[in-house]
Amino acid sequence: MQVYDTWLNSYLNGDIKTYDSFLDDDYRFIGSTNNEEFLNRKDTTNFFEATADQLAGKTEIRNSIRSIKHIDGLIFITQLFDAYFLNGNEWAYYGRFRFTSVLRKKENEWKIIYQHFSMPDSKAQEGETIGYEKVAAENLQLKDAIKRRTIELEHKNRELEIAMENLKSTQSQLIQSEKMASLGELTAGIAHEIQNPLNFVNNFSEVTTELLDEMIAELGNDNKEDAIAIADDVKQNLVKILHHGKRADGIVKGMLQHSRNASGQKEPTDINALTDEYLRLAYHGLRAKDKLFNATLKTDYDETIGNINIIPQDIGIVILNLINNAFYAVTEKKKSPHHQKGGIEYEPVVTVTTKKLNSPSGPPGWPGRTGDGGKIEIRVADNGNGISPKVLDKIFQPFFTTKPTGYHNLTINPNLFPDSVYNNCFAFPLIY
């Protein structure tokens, strides 16, 4: 309604003349404080004139809701709004107001005959329209509270940062501890593996020493042809000694590489050779600890894979732990009183395969995959008891295990965990 809007603008801008021109001679006003109750137009205008400087250019109405009703020739206007006032250079929220006005037409002009201005828990004091000092004080209290809360949050944030740094440090220590535990698992297997080439070196060295004695004797007897034949045998023995010496050297280097921190750099690696190496080390390591342990090892390596760029230390740990878990599973089944089925003795079997993912693969029910030429799959399977459905959803949780205390458990690297679990089989893809 234009009359009401014009009057409201005059009220907010301190325009006393326009404000007064819209009031009826029988005007009544009830405000938000005890002293704001006027029974005539003159007293209302006088009060507004005394307090207009509190409003002019310093008050804004926001989020306004207005309702208009026509009853018996009268217009009832109720307006709800949020009041903001300018406190220094900032607009401060004052409160939610309700402004009720009644207008009637007199001599073809609409005049305001009654107004009620109310606000719950008014901040205004006697003689005021707006309680600036109280709101300003509340605003300062609010700023102080925000500042204190900000300091508290910054302190908490720093504590969280320290906790996160400690967590990362602990995680790094745990990863290194897992690597060293894996090295412990390898020790017996490495001892067995390194013993074979050393035995060859020792044996060929002894034989070579005897051949050299014979060659010296033949030379003393001036049997040049026999001495040359013996020299050829010595040369062949030295080649064999060199071969087995390099074999032992490779095993030692592999052990040292596994024990130290990985550089994180990828390098061309024969994944089939790496997998077979850790399979043998894990098997002989367990045999060294348990002379009664035995299992049939089945392998099927995809020779089309060739060398791939990986971090061999990290992949080796994953392969080793998967194989150790498979050996543990078949060992536990062998120990169980009901391992026989149909009178047939249980035979532990562990199968390790590699495959380039360029076609769907896997047993019935296994999700088919189509590779893009940049992925291979390493699969470790056993015929043990399998994984209980009750714990299947937990196996990728950090440090979760069903093994008793004292057993080294599967290391789950967040970037290298098994892709799928099927019955007694783990498989994970490598992207290179």
C-alpha positions as a Markdown table, in Angstrom:
| # | Residue | x | y | z |
|---|---|---|---|---|
| 1 | Met | 0.0 | 0.0 | 0.0 |
| 2 | Gln | 1.6 | 3.3 | -1.2 |
| 3 | Val | 0.4 | 5.4 | 1.8 |
| 4 | Tyr | 1.8 | 3.0 | 4.3 |
| 5 | Asp | 5.1 | 2.6 | 2.4 |
| 6 | Thr | 5.6 | 6.4 | 2.2 |
| 7 | Trp | 4.9 | 6.8 | 5.9 |
| 8 | Leu | 7.3 | 3.9 | 6.8 |
| 9 | Asn | 10.1 | 5.5 | 4.7 |
| 10 | Ser | 9.6 | 8.8 | 6.5 |
| 11 | Tyr | 9.8 | 7.0 | 9.8 |
| 12 | Leu | 13.1 | 5.3 | 8.9 |
| 13 | Asn | 14.6 | 8.5 | 7.5 |
| 14 | Gly | 13.6 | 10.8 | 10.3 |
| 15 | Asp | 11.3 | 12.9 | 8.0 |
| 16 | Ile | 9.1 | 14.4 | 10.7 |
| 17 | Lys | 6.8 | 16.5 | 8.5 |
| 18 | Thr | 5.9 | 13.6 | 6.2 |
| 19 | Tyr | 5.6 | 11.2 | 9.2 |
| 20 | Asp | 3.0 | 13.6 | 10.9 |
| 21 | Ser | 1.0 | 14.2 | 7.7 |
| 22 | Phe | -0.2 | 10.6 | 7.6 |
| 23 | Leu | -1.4 | 10.5 | 11.2 |
| 24 | Asp | -5.2 | 10.9 | 12.0 |
| 25 | Asp | -6.2 | 13.5 | 14.7 |
| 26 | Asp | -7.5 | 10.5 | 16.8 |
| 27 | Tyr | -4.2 | 8.6 | 16.4 |
| 28 | Arg | -3.1 | 6.2 | 19.2 |
| 29 | Phe | 0.3 | 4.6 | 19.5 |
| 30 | Ile | 1.7 | 1.9 | 21.8 |
| 31 | Gly | 5.5 | 1.2 | 21.5 |
| 32 | Ser | 7.9 | -1.4 | 22.9 |
| 33 | Thr | 8.8 | 0.4 | 26.1 |
| 34 | Asn | 6.7 | 1.7 | 29.0 |
| 35 | Asn | 7.1 | 5.4 | 28.0 |
| 36 | Glu | 6.1 | 4.7 | 24.4 |
| 37 | Glu | 2.3 | 5.0 | 24.9 |
| 38 | Phe | 0.6 | 8.1 | 23.3 |
| 39 | Leu | -3.1 | 8.8 | 23.1 |
| 40 | Asn | -2.9 | 11.7 | 20.6 |
| 41 | Arg | -1.2 | 12.7 | 17.4 |
| 42 | Lys | 0.7 | 15.7 | 18.9 |
| 43 | Asp | 2.4 | 13.7 | 21.7 |
| 44 | Thr | 3.4 | 11.0 | 19.2 |
| 45 | Thr | 5.0 | 13.4 | 16.8 |
| 46 | Asn | 6.8 | 15.2 | 19.6 |
| 47 | Phe | 8.3 | 11.9 | 20.8 |
| 48 | Phe | 9.3 | 11.0 | 17.2 |
| 49 | Glu | 10.9 | 14.4 | 16.7 |
| 50 | Ala | 13.0 | 13.9 | 19.9 |
| 51 | Thr | 14.2 | 10.5 | 18.9 |
| 52 | Ala | 14.3 | 10.7 | 15.0 |
| 53 | Asp | 18.1 | 11.1 | 15.0 |
| 54 | Gln | 18.4 | 7.6 | 16.4 |
| 55 | Leu | 16.8 | 6.2 | 13.3 |
| 56 | Ala | 17.6 | 8.5 | 10.4 |
| 57 | Gly | 20.0 | 6.6 | 8.0 |
| 58 | Lys | 20.9 | 4.2 | 10.8 |
| 59 | Thr | 18.2 | 1.6 | 10.5 |
| 60 | Glu | 17.4 | -1.1 | 8.0 |
| 61 | Ile | 14.5 | -3.5 | 7.7 |
| 62 | Arg | 15.3 | -7.0 | 6.4 |
| 63 | Asn | 13.4 | -10.3 | 5.9 |
| 64 | Ser | 10.0 | -8.5 | 6.0 |
| 65 | Ile | 6.7 | -10.3 | 6.0 |
| 66 | Arg | 3.5 | -8.2 | 5.5 |
| 67 | Ser | -0.2 | -9.1 | 5.7 |
| 68 | Ile | -3.1 | -6.7 | 4.8 |
| 69 | Lys | -6.7 | -7.2 | 5.8 |
| 70 | His | -9.8 | -5.1 | 5.0 |
| 71 | Ile | -12.4 | -5.1 | 7.7 |
| 72 | Asp | -15.5 | -2.8 | 7.9 |
| 73 | Gly | -13.8 | 0.0 | 5.9 |
| 74 | Leu | -10.6 | -0.3 | 7.9 |
| 75 | Ile | -7.2 | -1.6 | 6.7 |
| 76 | Phe | -5.2 | -3.7 | 9.1 |
| 77 | Ile | -1.5 | -4.0 | 8.2 |
| 78 | Thr | 0.8 | -6.4 | 10.2 |
| 79 | Gln | 4.5 | -6.4 | 9.3 |
| 80 | Leu | 7.1 | -8.7 | 10.8 |
| 81 | Phe | 10.8 | -7.9 | 10.1 |
| 82 | Asp | 14.4 | -8.1 | 11.3 |
| 83 | Ala | 15.8 | -4.7 | 12.4 |
| 84 | Tyr | 19.4 | -3.9 | 11.9 |
| 85 | Phe | 21.1 | -0.7 | 13.0 |
| 86 | Leu | 24.5 | 0.9 | 12.0 |
| 87 | Asn | 27.0 | 0.4 | 14.8 |
| 88 | Gly | 30.1 | 2.2 | 13.8 |
| 89 | Asn | 30.9 | 0.9 | 10.3 |
| 90 | Glu | 29.0 | -2.4 | 10.8 |
| 91 | Trp | 25.3 | -3.4 | 10.6 |
| 92 | Ala | 24.3 | -5.1 | 13.8 |
| 93 | Tyr | 21.2 | -7.3 | 14.2 |
| 94 | Tyr | 18.8 | -5.8 | 16.8 |
| 95 | Gly | 15.9 | -8.1 | 16.9 |
| 96 | Arg | 12.6 | -9.3 | 15.3 |
| 97 | Phe | 9.8 | -6.8 | 15.4 |
| 98 | Arg | 6.0 | -6.8 | 14.8 |
| 99 | Phe | 4.5 | -3.6 | 13.6 |
| 100 | Thr | 0.6 | -3.4 | 13.5 |
| 101 | Ser | -1.1 | -0.4 | 11.8 |
| 102 | Val | -4.8 | 0.5 | 11.3 |
| 103 | Leu | -5.8 | 2.9 | 8.6 |
| 104 | Arg | -9.2 | 4.5 | 7.7 |
| 105 | Lys | -10.2 | 6.7 | 4.9 |
| 106 | Lys | -11.1 | 10.3 | 5.9 |
| 107 | Glu | -12.0 | 13.0 | 3.3 |
| 108 | Asn | -10.7 | 10.7 | 0.5 |
| 109 | Glu | -7.3 | 10.3 | 2.2 |
| 110 | Trp | -6.1 | 7.3 | 4.1 |
| 111 | Lys | -4.9 | 8.1 | 7.6 |
| 112 | Ile | -3.3 | 6.0 | 10.3 |
| 113 | Ile | -5.5 | 5.9 | 13.4 |
| 114 | Tyr | -3.7 | 3.2 | 15.5 |
| 115 | Gln | -0.2 | 1.6 | 15.7 |
| 116 | His | 1.3 | -1.1 | 17.9 |
| 117 | Phe | 5.0 | -1.6 | 17.8 |
| 118 | Ser | 6.3 | -4.6 | 19.8 |
| 119 | Met | 9.4 | -6.7 | 20.3 |
| 120 | Pro | 10.0 | -9.5 | 22.8 |
| 121 | Asp | 12.6 | -8.7 | 25.4 |
| 122 | Ser | 13.1 | -5.1 | 24.3 |
| 123 | Lys | 16.6 | -3.6 | 24.6 |
| 124 | Ala | 15.4 | 0.0 | 24.7 |
| 125 | Gln | 15.5 | 2.1 | 27.8 |
| 126 | Glu | 13.2 | 4.9 | 28.9 |
| 127 | Gly | 13.3 | 7.7 | 26.4 |
| 128 | Glu | 14.9 | 5.6 | 23.7 |
| 129 | Thr | 13.5 | 4.1 | 20.5 |
| 130 | Ile | 16.6 | 2.0 | 19.9 |
| 131 | Gly | 18.8 | 0.6 | 22.7 |
| 132 | Tyr | 22.1 | 1.3 | 21.0 |
| 133 | Glu | 24.3 | 1.0 | 24.0 |
| 134 | Lys | 22.9 | -2.4 | 25.1 |
| 135 | Val | 23.1 | -3.8 | 21.6 |
| 136 | Ala | 26.6 | -2.4 | 21.1 |
| 137 | Ala | 27.7 | -4.0 | 24.4 |
| 138 | Glu | 26.1 | -7.3 | 23.3 |
| 139 | Asn | 27.9 | -7.0 | 20.0 |
| 140 | Leu | 31.3 | -6.5 | 21.7 |
| 141 | Gln | 30.5 | -9.6 | 24.0 |
| 142 | Leu | 29.7 | -11.6 | 20.9 |
| 143 | Lys | 33.0 | -10.5 | 19.2 |
| 144 | Asp | 34.9 | -11.4 | 22.3 |
| 145 | Ala | 33.2 | -14.8 | 22.4 |
| 146 | Ile | 34.0 | -15.4 | 18.7 |
| 147 | Lys | 37.6 | -14.4 | 19.3 |
| 148 | Arg | 37.9 | -16.8 | 22.3 |
| 149 | Arg | 36.3 | -19.6 | 20.3 |
| 150 | Thr | 38.6 | -18.9 | 17.4 |
| 151 | Ile | 41.6 | -19.2 | 19.6 |
| 152 | Glu | 40.3 | -22.4 | 21.1 |
| 153 | Leu | 39.7 | -23.9 | 17.7 |
| 154 | Glu | 43.2 | -22.9 | 16.5 |
| 155 | His | 44.6 | -24.6 | 19.6 |
| 156 | Lys | 42.5 | -27.7 | 18.9 |
| 157 | Asn | 43.5 | -27.6 | 15.3 |
| 158 | Arg | 47.2 | -27.5 | 16.3 |
| 159 | Glu | 46.6 | -30.5 | 18.6 |
| 160 | Leu | 45.0 | -32.4 | 15.8 |
| 161 | Glu | 48.0 | -31.5 | 13.5 |
| 162 | Ile | 50.4 | -32.8 | 16.1 |
| 163 | Ala | 48.3 | -35.9 | 16.6 |
| 164 | Met | 48.3 | -36.5 | 12.8 |
| 165 | Glu | 52.1 | -36.0 | 12.6 |
| 166 | Asn | 52.5 | -38.6 | 15.4 |
| 167 | Leu | 50.1 | -40.9 | 13.7 |
| 168 | Lys | 52.0 | -40.7 | 10.4 |
| 169 | Ser | 55.3 | -41.3 | 12.3 |
| 170 | Thr | 53.8 | -44.3 | 14.1 |
| 171 | Gln | 52.4 | -45.6 | 10.8 |
| 172 | Ser | 55.9 | -45.4 | 9.2 |
| 173 | Gln | 57.3 | -47.2 | 12.2 |
| 174 | Leu | 54.7 | -49.9 | 11.9 |
| 175 | Ile | 55.3 | -50.3 | 8.2 |
| 176 | Gln | 59.1 | -50.7 | 8.8 |
| 177 | Ser | 58.3 | -53.1 | 11.7 |
| 178 | Glu | 56.2 | -55.2 | 9.3 |
| 179 | Lys | 59.1 | -55.2 | 6.8 |
| 180 | Met | 61.5 | -56.4 | 9.4 |
| 181 | Ala | 59.0 | -59.0 | 10.5 |
| 182 | Ser | 58.8 | -60.2 | 6.9 |
| 183 | Leu | 62.6 | -60.3 | 6.9 |
| 184 | Gly | 62.4 | -62.6 | 9.9 |
| 185 | Glu | 60.0 | -64.9 | 8.1 |
| 186 | Leu | 62.5 | -64.9 | 5.2 |
| 187 | Thr | 65.6 | -65.7 | 7.2 |
| 188 | Ala | 65.3 | -69.5 | 7.3 |
| 189 | Gly | 64.3 | -69.6 | 3.7 |
| 190 | Ile | 67.2 | -67.5 | 2.7 |
| 191 | Ala | 69.6 | -69.7 | 4.7 |
| 192 | His | 68.3 | -72.7 | 2.8 |
| 193 | Glu | 68.5 | -71.0 | -0.5 |
| 194 | Ile | 72.0 | -69.6 | 0.0 |
| 195 | Gln | 73.3 | -72.9 | 1.3 |
| 196 | Asn | 72.7 | -74.6 | -2.1 |
| 197 | Pro | 75.0 | -72.3 | -4.2 |
| 198 | Leu | 77.6 | -72.2 | -1.3 |
| 199 | Asn | 77.7 | -76.0 | -1.3 |
| 200 | Phe | 78.3 | -75.9 | -5.1 |
| 201 | Val | 81.1 | -73.4 | -4.6 |
| 202 | Asn | 82.7 | -75.5 | -1.9 |
| 203 | Asn | 82.4 | -78.7 | -3.8 |
| 204 | Phe | 83.8 | -77.3 | -7.1 |
| 205 | Ser | 86.5 | -75.5 | -5.2 |
| 206 | Glu | 87.7 | -78.8 | -3.6 |
| 207 | Val | 87.5 | -80.6 | -7.0 |
| 208 | Thr | 89.4 | -77.7 | -8.7 |
| 209 | Thr | 92.1 | -77.8 | -6.1 |
| 210 | Glu | 92.6 | -81.6 | -6.8 |
| 211 | Leu | 92.6 | -80.9 | -10.5 |
| 212 | Leu | 95.3 | -78.2 | -10.1 |
| 213 | Asp | 97.4 | -80.7 | -8.2 |
| 214 | Glu | 97.0 | -83.2 | -11.0 |
| 215 | Met | 97.8 | -80.6 | -13.6 |
| 216 | Ile | 101.0 | -79.7 | -11.8 |
| 217 | Ala | 102.0 | -83.3 | -11.7 |
| 218 | Glu | 101.3 | -83.8 | -15.4 |
| 219 | Leu | 103.4 | -80.7 | -16.2 |
| 220 | Gly | 106.2 | -82.2 | -14.1 |
| 221 | Asn | 106.0 | -85.3 | -16.2 |
| 222 | Asp | 106.0 | -83.2 | -19.3 |
| 223 | Asn | 102.5 | -84.5 | -20.2 |
| 224 | Lys | 101.4 | -81.3 | -21.9 |
| 225 | Glu | 98.2 | -82.7 | -23.5 |
| 226 | Asp | 96.9 | -84.2 | -20.2 |
| 227 | Ala | 97.7 | -80.9 | -18.5 |
| 228 | Ile | 95.7 | -78.9 | -21.1 |
| 229 | Ala | 92.7 | -81.3 | -20.7 |
| 230 | Ile | 92.8 | -80.8 | -16.9 |
| 231 | Ala | 93.1 | -77.0 | -17.4 |
| 232 | Asp | 89.9 | -77.1 | -19.5 |
| 233 | Asp | 88.1 | -79.0 | -16.6 |
| 234 | Val | 89.4 | -76.3 | -14.1 |
| 235 | Lys | 88.1 | -73.6 | -16.4 |
| 236 | Gln | 84.6 | -75.2 | -16.5 |
| 237 | Asn | 84.6 | -75.6 | -12.7 |
| 238 | Leu | 85.6 | -71.9 | -12.3 |
| 239 | Val | 82.6 | -70.9 | -14.5 |
| 240 | Lys | 80.3 | -73.0 | -12.3 |
| 241 | Ile | 81.8 | -71.4 | -9.2 |
| 242 | Leu | 81.3 | -68.0 | -10.6 |
| 243 | His | 77.7 | -68.8 | -11.5 |
| 244 | His | 76.8 | -70.1 | -8.0 |
| 245 | Gly | 78.7 | -67.3 | -6.4 |
| 246 | Lys | 76.6 | -64.8 | -8.3 |
| 247 | Arg | 73.5 | -66.8 | -7.3 |
| 248 | Ala | 74.5 | -66.4 | -3.6 |
| 249 | Asp | 75.3 | -62.7 | -4.2 |
| 250 | Gly | 71.9 | -62.1 | -5.7 |
| 251 | Ile | 70.2 | -63.7 | -2.7 |
| 252 | Val | 72.1 | -61.6 | -0.3 |
| 253 | Lys | 71.4 | -58.4 | -2.3 |
| 254 | Gly | 67.7 | -59.3 | -2.3 |
| 255 | Met | 67.8 | -59.7 | 1.5 |
| 256 | Leu | 69.5 | -56.4 | 2.0 |
| 257 | Gln | 67.1 | -54.7 | -0.4 |
| 258 | His | 64.1 | -56.1 | 1.4 |
| 259 | Ser | 65.5 | -55.0 | 4.8 |
| 260 | Arg | 66.2 | -51.4 | 4.0 |
| 261 | Asn | 63.6 | -48.7 | 3.4 |
| 262 | Ala | 62.3 | -48.7 | -0.2 |
| 263 | Ser | 63.2 | -45.7 | -2.2 |
| 264 | Gly | 59.8 | -45.6 | -3.7 |
| 265 | Gln | 61.3 | -45.7 | -7.2 |
| 266 | Lys | 59.9 | -48.1 | -9.8 |
| 267 | Glu | 62.3 | -50.3 | -11.7 |
| 268 | Pro | 61.9 | -52.9 | -14.5 |
| 269 | Thr | 61.2 | -56.2 | -12.7 |
| 270 | Asp | 60.6 | -59.8 | -13.8 |
| 271 | Ile | 57.4 | -60.3 | -11.8 |
| 272 | Asn | 57.4 | -64.1 | -12.5 |
| 273 | Ala | 60.9 | -64.4 | -11.1 |
| 274 | Leu | 60.1 | -62.2 | -8.2 |
| 275 | Thr | 56.9 | -64.2 | -7.4 |
| 276 | Asp | 58.7 | -67.6 | -7.7 |
| 277 | Glu | 61.6 | -66.3 | -5.6 |
| 278 | Tyr | 59.4 | -65.4 | -2.7 |
| 279 | Leu | 57.4 | -68.6 | -3.0 |
| 280 | Arg | 60.5 | -70.7 | -2.6 |
| 281 | Leu | 61.8 | -68.5 | 0.3 |
| 282 | Ala | 58.5 | -68.7 | 2.1 |
| 283 | Tyr | 58.3 | -72.5 | 1.6 |
| 284 | His | 61.8 | -73.3 | 2.8 |
| 285 | Gly | 61.5 | -70.8 | 5.6 |
| 286 | Leu | 58.5 | -72.7 | 7.0 |
| 287 | Arg | 60.1 | -76.0 | 6.4 |
| 288 | Ala | 63.1 | -74.9 | 8.4 |
| 289 | Lys | 60.8 | -74.1 | 11.3 |
| 290 | Asp | 58.6 | -77.1 | 10.9 |
| 291 | Lys | 60.2 | -80.2 | 9.5 |
| 292 | Leu | 56.8 | -81.9 | 9.2 |
| 293 | Phe | 55.4 | -79.2 | 7.0 |
| 294 | Asn | 54.9 | -80.1 | 3.4 |
| 295 | Ala | 52.7 | -78.8 | 0.6 |
| 296 | Thr | 52.3 | -79.2 | -3.1 |
| 297 | Leu | 53.3 | -76.0 | -4.9 |
| 298 | Lys | 51.6 | -75.3 | -8.2 |
| 299 | Thr | 52.6 | -72.4 | -10.4 |
| 300 | Asp | 51.3 | -71.0 | -13.6 |
| 301 | Tyr | 53.3 | -68.0 | -14.8 |
| 302 | Asp | 52.3 | -66.0 | -17.8 |
| 303 | Glu | 55.5 | -65.7 | -19.9 |
| 304 | Thr | 54.1 | -63.0 | -22.0 |
| 305 | Ile | 54.3 | -60.5 | -19.2 |
| 306 | Gly | 58.0 | -59.7 | -19.4 |
| 307 | Asn | 59.5 | -57.0 | -17.2 |
| 308 | Ile | 57.2 | -54.4 | -15.6 |
| 309 | Asn | 57.9 | -51.2 | -13.8 |
| 310 | Ile | 57.2 | -51.7 | -10.1 |
| 311 | Ile | 58.7 | -51.2 | -6.6 |
| 312 | Pro | 59.9 | -54.8 | -6.1 |
| 313 | Gln | 60.4 | -54.4 | -2.3 |
| 314 | Asp | 56.7 | -53.4 | -1.8 |
| 315 | Ile | 55.3 | -56.0 | -4.2 |
| 316 | Gly | 57.6 | -58.7 | -2.7 |
| 317 | Ile | 56.2 | -58.0 | 0.8 |
| 318 | Val | 52.6 | -58.4 | -0.4 |
| 319 | Ile | 53.4 | -61.6 | -2.3 |
| 320 | Leu | 55.3 | -63.0 | 0.7 |
| 321 | Asn | 52.6 | -62.4 | 3.2 |
| 322 | Leu | 49.9 | -63.8 | 0.9 |
| 323 | Ile | 51.9 | -67.0 | 0.4 |
| 324 | Asn | 52.6 | -67.2 | 4.2 |
| 325 | Asn | 48.9 | -66.9 | 4.9 |
| 326 | Ala | 48.2 | -69.6 | 2.4 |
| 327 | Phe | 50.8 | -71.9 | 4.1 |
| 328 | Tyr | 49.2 | -71.1 | 7.5 |
| 329 | Ala | 45.8 | -72.0 | 6.2 |
| 330 | Val | 46.7 | -75.4 | 4.9 |
| 331 | Thr | 48.8 | -76.1 | 8.0 |
| 332 | Glu | 45.8 | -75.4 | 10.2 |
| 333 | Lys | 43.6 | -77.6 | 8.1 |
| 334 | Lys | 46.2 | -80.4 | 8.3 |
| 335 | Lys | 46.2 | -80.2 | 12.1 |
| 336 | Ser | 42.4 | -80.3 | 12.4 |
| 337 | Pro | 40.9 | -83.7 | 13.4 |
| 338 | His | 38.5 | -83.7 | 10.4 |
| 339 | His | 40.9 | -82.9 | 7.6 |
| 340 | Gln | 40.1 | -86.2 | 5.8 |
| 341 | Lys | 37.2 | -86.4 | 3.4 |
| 342 | Gly | 35.7 | -89.6 | 2.2 |
| 343 | Gly | 38.7 | -91.5 | 3.7 |
| 344 | Ile | 41.1 | -89.6 | 1.4 |
| 345 | Glu | 44.1 | -88.1 | 3.2 |
| 346 | Tyr | 44.2 | -84.3 | 2.9 |
| 347 | Glu | 47.0 | -82.9 | 0.7 |
| 348 | Pro | 47.9 | -79.3 | 1.2 |
| 349 | Val | 48.1 | -77.4 | -2.1 |
| 350 | Val | 49.1 | -73.8 | -2.7 |
| 351 | Thr | 48.7 | -72.3 | -6.2 |
| 352 | Val | 50.4 | -69.2 | -7.4 |
| 353 | Thr | 49.6 | -67.7 | -10.8 |
| 354 | Thr | 50.3 | -64.6 | -12.8 |
| 355 | Lys | 48.3 | -63.4 | -15.8 |
| 356 | Lys | 48.3 | -60.5 | -18.1 |
| 357 | Leu | 44.8 | -59.1 | -18.0 |
| 358 | Asn | 43.8 | -58.9 | -21.7 |
| 359 | Ser | 40.9 | -61.3 | -21.4 |
| 360 | Pro | 38.3 | -62.3 | -18.8 |
| 361 | Ser | 39.7 | -64.8 | -16.3 |
| 362 | Gly | 38.9 | -66.6 | -13.1 |
| 363 | Pro | 36.8 | -69.5 | -11.7 |
| 364 | Pro | 33.0 | -69.6 | -11.9 |
| 365 | Gly | 31.5 | -66.7 | -10.1 |
| 366 | Trp | 34.8 | -64.6 | -10.3 |
| 367 | Pro | 34.1 | -61.1 | -11.7 |
| 368 | Gly | 35.3 | -61.1 | -15.3 |
| 369 | Arg | 37.8 | -58.5 | -16.2 |
| 370 | Thr | 39.0 | -57.1 | -19.5 |
| 371 | Gly | 42.5 | -55.7 | -19.3 |
| 372 | Asp | 43.9 | -52.7 | -21.2 |
| 373 | Gly | 47.4 | -54.1 | -21.7 |
| 374 | Gly | 48.7 | -52.3 | -18.6 |
| 375 | Lys | 47.6 | -54.6 | -15.9 |
| 376 | Ile | 48.6 | -58.0 | -14.6 |
| 377 | Glu | 47.1 | -60.2 | -11.9 |
| 378 | Ile | 48.9 | -62.2 | -9.2 |
| 379 | Arg | 46.7 | -64.8 | -7.6 |
| 380 | Val | 47.5 | -66.9 | -4.5 |
| 381 | Ala | 45.1 | -69.8 | -3.7 |
| 382 | Asp | 45.1 | -72.6 | -1.2 |
| 383 | Asn | 42.8 | -75.5 | -0.3 |
| 384 | Gly | 42.7 | -74.7 | 3.4 |
| 385 | Asn | 39.6 | -73.9 | 5.4 |
| 386 | Gly | 39.0 | -70.6 | 3.7 |
| 387 | Ile | 37.7 | -67.3 | 5.2 |
| 388 | Ser | 34.7 | -67.4 | 7.5 |
| 389 | Pro | 31.8 | -65.3 | 6.2 |
| 390 | Lys | 31.6 | -63.6 | 9.6 |
| 391 | Val | 35.0 | -61.9 | 9.2 |
| 392 | Leu | 35.0 | -61.5 | 5.4 |
| 393 | Asp | 34.0 | -57.8 | 5.7 |
| 394 | Lys | 36.8 | -57.1 | 8.2 |
| 395 | Ile | 39.8 | -58.5 | 6.4 |
| 396 | Phe | 40.9 | -55.2 | 5.0 |
| 397 | Gln | 40.7 | -53.4 | 8.3 |
| 398 | Pro | 44.2 | -52.3 | 9.5 |
| 399 | Phe | 45.8 | -54.9 | 11.7 |
| 400 | Phe | 42.8 | -57.2 | 11.7 |
| 401 | Thr | 43.7 | -60.9 | 12.1 |
| 402 | Thr | 42.3 | -64.2 | 13.1 |
| 403 | Lys | 45.7 | -65.6 | 13.9 |
| 404 | Pro | 46.8 | -66.2 | 17.5 |
| 405 | Thr | 49.4 | -63.9 | 19.1 |
| 406 | Gly | 52.9 | -64.5 | 17.8 |
| 407 | Tyr | 52.1 | -65.1 | 14.2 |
| 408 | His | 53.2 | -62.6 | 11.6 |
| 409 | Asn | 50.1 | -61.3 | 9.8 |
| 410 | Leu | 49.2 | -60.1 | 6.4 |
| 411 | Thr | 50.5 | -56.6 | 5.7 |
| 412 | Ile | 47.8 | -54.5 | 4.0 |
| 413 | Asn | 49.3 | -51.6 | 2.0 |
| 414 | Pro | 46.5 | -49.2 | 1.2 |
| 415 | Asn | 47.8 | -48.9 | -2.3 |
| 416 | Leu | 48.5 | -52.6 | -2.8 |
| 417 | Phe | 45.7 | -54.5 | -1.1 |
| 418 | Pro | 44.0 | -57.5 | -2.8 |
| 419 | Asp | 41.4 | -56.5 | -5.3 |
| 420 | Ser | 39.1 | -59.4 | -4.8 |
| 421 | Val | 38.5 | -62.4 | -2.5 |
| 422 | Tyr | 37.0 | -65.6 | -3.8 |
| 423 | Asn | 36.7 | -68.7 | -1.5 |
| 424 | Asn | 40.3 | -69.5 | -0.7 |
| 425 | Cys | 41.9 | -67.1 | -3.2 |
| 426 | Phe | 43.3 | -63.6 | -3.1 |
| 427 | Ala | 44.0 | -61.7 | -6.3 |
| 428 | Phe | 45.2 | -58.2 | -6.9 |
| 429 | Pro | 46.0 | -56.2 | -10.1 |
| 430 | Leu | 49.2 | -54.4 | -10.7 |
| 431 | Ile | 49.0 | -51.3 | -12.9 |
| 432 | Tyr | 52.4 | -50.5 | -14.5 |
